[in-house]
Every structure is written in C-alpha cells, then in structure tokens.
C-alpha cells in the first residue's frame, strides 16, 4: 500500500495557539513526524501558514483533525509525496 511521506499544506489559523504549539500538536501525531512551519501572512485575527510535514506514514485524516482541533482550517494541499510499497 502507498504511504504519504511529505505534505505541504496552506493553513489559516488564529493567533492562538502560537505557531510553536501548533507545530507540536501536529508532530505529536507520529513518532517520526517532522513539522516545519513558515508564517506567510499575518492579519489582525489570523495567520496564514505554510506547513511542511514529513514522516514515514503520514495520517492525513489525523493531521487535518489536529489542524481543526487547534482552530485552523486547511486551505489547500500544495505538495504531496507518496511512496508505493
């Protein structure tokens, strides 16, 4: 079965939780998840983030659940890397 190993997501979130807490919430979903976040834009109430997640078997549903749980919304999947096994 193919596994997702890299996702680049465009995410909109409120200022709280802060970006570090947001990254930790996503990284905690998997033992080998690496999360890199770049803040692309900030306005009065929200931040637009470019979220890069890497790992051996990324669980997209759990990741989007964590984004929502932390007040964010997924705007788009900008890049994906899938490996067949």
N, CA and C atoms as an extended XYZ file, in Angstrom:
255
Properties=species:S:1:pos:R:3:atomname:S:1:resname:S:1:resid:I:1 pbc="F F F"
N         0.840       -1.180        0.000 N   UNK     1
C         0.000        0.000        0.000 CA  UNK     1
C         0.888        1.248        0.000 C   UNK     1
N         0.487        2.266       -0.721 N   UNK     2
C         1.247        3.516       -0.812 CA  UNK     2
C         1.153        4.295        0.497 C   UNK     2
N         2.234        4.967        0.836 N   UNK     3
C         2.222        5.771        2.060 CA  UNK     3
C         2.621        7.212        1.751 C   UNK     3
N         1.961        8.128        2.443 N   UNK     4
C         2.255        9.553        2.304 CA  UNK     4
C         3.472        9.861        3.165 C   UNK     4
N         4.492       10.480        2.563 N   UNK     5
C         5.712       10.784        3.309 CA  UNK     5
C         5.994       12.274        3.444 C   UNK     5
N         5.292       13.093        2.665 N   UNK     6
C         5.510       14.542        2.760 CA  UNK     6
C         4.232       15.256        2.324 C   UNK     6
N         3.854       16.247        3.123 N   UNK     7
C         2.723       17.108        2.795 CA  UNK     7
C         3.139       18.558        2.958 C   UNK     7
N         2.723       19.395        2.036 N   UNK     8
C         2.877       20.838        2.176 CA  UNK     8
C         1.462       21.408        2.134 C   UNK     8
N         1.058       22.024        3.240 N   UNK     9
C        -0.313       22.486        3.405 CA  UNK     9
C        -0.370       23.993        3.607 C   UNK     9
N        -1.368       24.609        3.030 N   UNK    10
C        -1.676       26.021        3.246 CA  UNK    10
C        -2.776       26.049        4.299 C   UNK    10
N        -2.466       26.625        5.458 N   UNK    11
C        -3.376       26.591        6.597 CA  UNK    11
C        -3.617       28.002        7.120 C   UNK    11
N        -4.857       28.289        7.467 N   UNK    12
C        -5.226       29.536        8.125 CA  UNK    12
C        -5.562       29.196        9.564 C   UNK    12
N        -4.978       29.936       10.518 N   UNK    13
C        -5.259       29.679       11.937 CA  UNK    13
C        -5.327       30.993       12.711 C   UNK    13
N        -6.012       30.982       13.853 N   UNK    14
C        -5.994       32.169       14.710 CA  UNK    14
C        -4.609       32.325       15.349 C   UNK    14
N        -4.359       33.472       15.980 N   UNK    15
C        -3.046       33.708       16.599 CA  UNK    15
C        -2.754       32.718       17.728 C   UNK    15
N        -3.786       32.249       18.391 N   UNK    16
C        -3.614       31.263       19.458 CA  UNK    16
C        -4.272       29.969       19.055 C   UNK    16
N        -3.629       28.823       19.196 N   UNK    17
C        -2.310       28.644       19.791 CA  UNK    17
C        -1.221       29.240       18.897 C   UNK    17
N        -0.079       29.538       19.522 N   UNK    18
C         1.004       30.107       18.726 CA  UNK    18
C         1.576       29.048       17.781 C   UNK    18
N         2.430       29.460       16.900 N   UNK    19
C         2.947       28.571       15.855 CA  UNK    19
C         3.722       27.384       16.428 C   UNK    19
N         4.466       27.589       17.493 N   UNK    20
C         5.210       26.505       18.116 CA  UNK    20
C         4.260       25.447       18.682 C   UNK    20
N         3.230       25.883       19.405 N   UNK    21
C         2.250       24.937       19.958 CA  UNK    21
C         1.511       24.205       18.841 C   UNK    21
N         1.201       24.913       17.771 N   UNK    22
C         0.515       24.329       16.623 CA  UNK    22
C         1.379       23.232       15.995 C   UNK    22
N         2.671       23.512       15.807 N   UNK    23
C         3.604       22.530       15.235 CA  UNK    23
C         3.741       21.312       16.148 C   UNK    23
N         3.817       21.543       17.445 N   UNK    24
C         3.943       20.431       18.398 CA  UNK    24
C         2.715       19.526       18.366 C   UNK    24
N         1.537       20.119       18.235 N   UNK    25
C         0.297       19.334       18.186 CA  UNK    25
C         0.292       18.398       16.982 C   UNK    25
N         0.796       18.865       15.865 N   UNK    26
C         0.859       18.021       14.665 CA  UNK    26
C         1.963       16.979       14.805 C   UNK    26
N         3.128       17.385       15.282 N   UNK    27
C         4.267       16.468       15.419 CA  UNK    27
C         3.961       15.333       16.391 C   UNK    27
N         3.133       15.594       17.382 N   UNK    28
C         2.797       14.580       18.381 CA  UNK    28
C         1.964       13.430       17.808 C   UNK    28
N         1.466       13.574       16.596 N   UNK    29
C         0.627       12.542       15.987 CA  UNK    29
C         1.412       11.315       15.544 C   UNK    29
N         2.701       11.445       15.350 N   UNK    30
C         3.516       10.313       14.900 CA  UNK    30
C         4.913       10.390       15.471 C   UNK    30
N         5.498        9.234       15.740 N   UNK    31
C         6.832        9.194       16.337 CA  UNK    31
C         7.891        9.859       15.474 C   UNK    31
N         7.738        9.754       14.156 N   UNK    32
C         8.768       10.284       13.263 CA  UNK    32
C         8.308       11.508       12.478 C   UNK    32
N         7.220       12.146       12.909 N   UNK    33
C         6.726       13.321       12.188 CA  UNK    33
C         7.663       14.502       12.393 C   UNK    33
N         8.063       15.099       11.299 N   UNK    34
C         8.843       16.349       11.339 CA  UNK    34
C         7.938       17.434       10.783 C   UNK    34
N         7.813       18.533       11.518 N   UNK    35
C         6.925       19.623       11.116 CA  UNK    35
C         7.728       20.916       11.019 C   UNK    35
N         7.678       21.542        9.856 N   UNK    36
C         8.295       22.846        9.629 CA  UNK    36
C         7.177       23.799        9.221 C   UNK    36
N         7.166       24.980        9.831 N   UNK    37
C         6.114       25.956        9.534 CA  UNK    37
C         6.747       27.293        9.184 C   UNK    37
N         6.239       27.876        8.110 N   UNK    38
C         6.622       29.237        7.731 CA  UNK    38
C         5.366       30.080        7.774 C   UNK    38
N         5.436       31.196        8.496 N   UNK    39
C         4.314       32.129        8.547 CA  UNK    39
C         4.382       32.980        7.282 C   UNK    39
N         3.350       32.850        6.446 N   UNK    40
C         3.334       33.554        5.166 CA  UNK    40
C         2.676       34.919        5.267 C   UNK    40
N         1.700       35.039        6.169 N   UNK    41
C         0.946       36.286        6.275 CA  UNK    41
C         0.298       36.375        7.648 C   UNK    41
N         0.204       37.595        8.177 N   UNK    42
C        -0.439       37.842        9.470 CA  UNK    42
C        -1.395       39.007        9.312 C   UNK    42
N        -2.610       38.844        9.846 N   UNK    43
C        -3.522       39.989        9.919 CA  UNK    43
C        -3.989       40.133       11.364 C   UNK    43
N        -5.006       40.926       11.608 N   UNK    44
C        -5.428       41.212       12.983 CA  UNK    44
C        -5.819       39.969       13.768 C   UNK    44
N        -6.471       39.008       13.118 N   UNK    45
C        -7.001       37.861       13.853 CA  UNK    45
C        -6.434       36.509       13.432 C   UNK    45
N        -5.773       36.440       12.281 N   UNK    46
C        -5.324       35.140       11.782 CA  UNK    46
C        -3.901       35.175       11.231 C   UNK    46
N        -3.383       33.971       11.003 N   UNK    47
C        -2.080       33.782       10.374 CA  UNK    47
C        -2.249       32.763        9.250 C   UNK    47
N        -1.611       33.016        8.127 N   UNK    48
C        -1.561       32.043        7.039 CA  UNK    48
C        -0.217       31.340        7.130 C   UNK    48
N        -0.262       30.007        7.181 N   UNK    49
C         0.941       29.210        7.375 CA  UNK    49
C         1.190       28.285        6.202 C   UNK    49
N         2.459       28.062        5.913 N   UNK    50
C         2.871       27.007        5.007 CA  UNK    50
C         3.436       25.912        5.907 C   UNK    50
N         2.719       24.799        6.010 N   UNK    51
C         3.059       23.723        6.935 CA  UNK    51
C         3.629       22.551        6.138 C   UNK    51
N         4.865       22.181        6.445 N   UNK    52
C         5.525       21.050        5.797 CA  UNK    52
C         5.647       19.937        6.830 C   UNK    52
N         5.074       18.782        6.494 N   UNK    53
C         5.083       17.635        7.405 CA  UNK    53
C         5.739       16.473        6.681 C   UNK    53
N         6.714       15.840        7.351 N   UNK    54
C         7.410       14.692        6.774 CA  UNK    54
C         7.411       13.545        7.770 C   UNK    54
N         7.318       12.341        7.262 N   UNK    55
C         7.345       11.143        8.092 CA  UNK    55
C         7.168        9.926        7.223 C   UNK    55
N         7.340        8.750        7.814 N   UNK    56
C         7.280        7.512        7.043 CA  UNK    56
C         5.869        7.203        6.552 C   UNK    56
N         4.876        7.380        7.407 N   UNK    57
C         3.478        7.091        7.052 CA  UNK    57
C         2.587        8.168        7.654 C   UNK    57
N         2.431        9.274        6.964 N   UNK    58
C         1.606       10.365        7.470 CA  UNK    58
C         0.126        9.989        7.392 C   UNK    58
N        -0.600       10.299        8.449 N   UNK    59
C        -2.039       10.035        8.518 CA  UNK    59
C        -2.774       11.346        8.247 C   UNK    59
N        -3.188       11.536        7.008 N   UNK    60
C        -3.796       12.793        6.587 CA  UNK    60
C        -5.042       13.144        7.416 C   UNK    60
N        -5.884       12.172        7.705 N   UNK    61
C        -7.102       12.441        8.475 CA  UNK    61
C        -6.785       12.914        9.889 C   UNK    61
N        -5.814       12.295       10.534 N   UNK    62
C        -5.422       12.734       11.885 CA  UNK    62
C        -4.787       14.120       11.841 C   UNK    62
N        -4.007       14.387       10.802 N   UNK    63
C        -3.369       15.697       10.665 CA  UNK    63
C        -4.422       16.783       10.488 C   UNK    63
N        -5.387       16.561        9.592 N   UNK    64
C        -6.427       17.571        9.391 CA  UNK    64
C        -7.294       17.715       10.641 C   UNK    64
N        -7.475       16.629       11.384 N   UNK    65
C        -8.205       16.698       12.649 CA  UNK    65
C        -7.484       17.570       13.667 C   UNK    65
N        -6.166       17.431       13.757 N   UNK    66
C        -5.374       18.240       14.687 CA  UNK    66
C        -5.381       19.710       14.273 C   UNK    66
N        -5.352       19.963       12.972 N   UNK    67
C        -5.419       21.339       12.485 CA  UNK    67
C        -6.737       21.969       12.921 C   UNK    67
N        -7.841       21.263       12.702 N   UNK    68
C        -9.166       21.769       13.090 CA  UNK    68
C        -9.293       21.937       14.596 C   UNK    68
N        -8.814       20.951       15.342 N   UNK    69
C        -8.892       20.994       16.811 CA  UNK    69
C        -8.171       22.213       17.373 C   UNK    69
N        -7.146       22.659       16.681 N   UNK    70
C        -6.373       23.818       17.133 CA  UNK    70
C        -6.827       25.111       16.463 C   UNK    70
N        -8.031       25.112       15.896 N   UNK    71
C        -8.631       26.329       15.361 CA  UNK    71
C        -8.274       26.662       13.932 C   UNK    71
N        -7.523       25.796       13.273 N   UNK    72
C        -7.092       26.072       11.915 CA  UNK    72
C        -8.034       25.510       10.870 C   UNK    72
N        -7.839       25.968        9.647 N   UNK    73
C        -8.578       25.399        8.527 CA  UNK    73
C        -7.616       25.197        7.364 C   UNK    73
N        -7.763       24.046        6.727 N   UNK    74
C        -6.910       23.693        5.598 CA  UNK    74
C        -7.421       24.396        4.353 C   UNK    74
N        -6.584       25.237        3.752 N   UNK    75
C        -6.958       25.917        2.511 CA  UNK    75
C        -6.641       25.073        1.300 C   UNK    75
N        -5.462       24.452        1.285 N   UNK    76
C        -5.090       23.636        0.132 CA  UNK    76
C        -3.936       22.705        0.469 C   UNK    76
N        -3.848       21.641       -0.324 N   UNK    77
C        -2.688       20.756       -0.302 CA  UNK    77
C        -1.817       21.248       -1.446 C   UNK    77
N        -0.676       21.843       -1.124 N   UNK    78
C         0.186       22.447       -2.142 CA  UNK    78
C         1.219       21.496       -2.715 C   UNK    78
N         1.525       20.446       -1.960 N   UNK    79
C         2.513       19.476       -2.424 CA  UNK    79
C         2.292       18.187       -1.652 C   UNK    79
N         2.531       17.059       -2.316 N   UNK    80
C         2.417       15.759       -1.650 CA  UNK    80
C         3.446       14.814       -2.232 C   UNK    80
N         3.997       13.945       -1.378 N   UNK    81
C         4.923       12.924       -1.817 CA  UNK    81
C         4.417       11.589       -1.277 C   UNK    81
N         4.172       10.651       -2.191 N   UNK    82
C         3.650        9.337       -1.826 CA  UNK    82
C         4.584        8.279       -2.386 C   UNK    82
N         4.868        7.265       -1.549 N   UNK    83
C         5.745        6.178       -1.958 CA  UNK    83
C         4.937        4.888       -1.958 C   UNK    83
N         5.001        4.156       -3.060 N   UNK    84
C         4.310        2.863       -3.153 CA  UNK    84
C         5.135        1.769       -2.529 C   UNK    84
N         4.458        0.859       -1.868 N   UNK    85
C         5.165       -0.276       -1.230 CA  UNK    85
C         4.424       -1.547       -1.487 C   UNK    85
